[in-house]
Amino acid sequence: MAAAINMIIQASHLTKQFKSVRRKEGVLGTLATLFSHDYEFKDAVTDVSFDLEPGELVGYIGPNGAGKSTTIKMLTGILVPTSGHCTVNGIVPWQDRQANGRGIGVVFGQRTQLYWDLPLVESFRLLKAIYGVSQASYDRHLKKFSELLGLDEFMRTPVRQLSLGQRMRGDFAAAMMHEPAVVFLDEPTIGLDVVAKEAIRNFIASVNKERGTTFILTTHDLNDVEKLCARIILIDHGRKLYDGSIDAIKKRYGPNRLLTADFLTDAAGVDIRMPGVAVLERDGQRIRLEFERERVRADELIVALSRQADLKDVTIAEPELETIIRQIYERGLDRSGPAPQ
């Protein structure tokens, strides 16, 4: 019981079902639909449960239509679940939307909470008044966020004149101005260039570390997830498939690592015959190997290579999370190992 009390988010058997009128074809069918009581039901989220501790930064990922946004809308109080229960910082979101709203922050990549025709700084001042942020806290936060996100250069520019990257940086500052305990991020880096993405990622990591803010990140950009999150929750067709660490899912579903070795001489004569090691490619002075992490130690493999020729450089790459996730979606959790040759 004590462990449950410490959870900042608790979701228990959340289910959301949508009801719509079954449409009929043709002009007469359209008219009949207006008076029809023939409904169809669709489960957007089915029996999803998870707990988050304060300060966690969790990736909530899945393909389009998997149920990610529906889950977030239930946690923010926008939607009421058909069944199940959840609390955010001790509050049932849909029962007390106002109290829940004061304790959370939300950033949607396709929407903004900034005031379109006002300079960015005026949006911040309005949010300060709405949330009752003290002047001292406001000044401190604004200074910190300006440094982290580089806001000074466009602070007095109307929001409608900002680039997408500038607006997103403004949205992040706005979402954090009242020091929320939990922040929901829905595609926060969509459409951003490399520089803007890195600024956003650094900001999230800094706030998470310094304030202990809890983040739930939904995104299709798994680079965001790999760089920020230690834990992921995988959802598909409304059901939770996996909940655990990125390291664990890589070890379980991406058992092989890649080693690229560059030699001072031609690599044609390098012959590695070790159990669990396969040569993928030879190209002049370079050789690419795949090896099983549970059977072969990287240092032993490097030593074996160095005995055959003088090494110039060695790089080791972990399996890409995107590849592993795609395999899980295509083949399922139990059959997501390497495809048969």
Buried (B, 14 or more C-beta within 10 A) or exposed (E): EEEEEEBBBBBBEBBBBEEEEEEEEEEEEEEEBEEEEEEEEEBBBBBBBBBBEBBBBBBBBBBEEBBBBBBBBBBBBBBEBBEBEBBBBEBBBBEEBEBBBBBBBBBBBEEBBBBEEBBBBBBBBBBBEEBEBEEEBBEEBBEBBBEBBBBEEBBEBBBEEBEEBBBBBBBBBBBBBBBBBBBBBBBBBBEBEEEBBEBBBBBBBBBBEEBEBBBBBBBBBBBBBBBBBEBBBBBBBBBBBBBEEBEEBBBBBBBBBBBBBBBEEEBEEBEBEBEBBEBEEEEEBBBBBBBBBEEBEEEEBBEBBEEBBEBEEBEBEBBBBBEBBBBBBEEEBEEBBEEEE
